[in-house]
Amino acid sequence: MLTEVDCIPAGMGLFPAADEEQREFIKRVINGCDYYLFIIGGSYGTTIHDGLSYTDKEYNYAFKRGLKIIAFVHENPELIALGMSDADPELRARLHPFREKVAANRLVKSWTKAEDLRG
């Protein structure tokens, strides 16, 4: 979908296995971006030593760099099947404040199914 409008996606699923520390690699990728497109579903994400998720840290870094952030936030994350969201109650509890942080002082588009993300 993004490639149809001459965008080059750089998501974690596309990152190569690298010898360098993962956070530094992610920062370099974000530094090369014009926009930070954010899709939040039912998962806070994998946390690291300080308790923040990689996604939360990426967002904070992109925000501090002044990137234009486009956020798509699932309308009802509690309705997403557990197989597609966090099963850990602590991670599920962190999702709501994270969603609020992303939506603060920014226009966000809500979505309920993948088709809502088109266009």
Beta strands, then each sheet from edge to edge (+ up, - down):
strand 1: 35-40
strand 2: 68-74
strand 3: 108-111
sheet 1: 1+ 2+ 3+
end
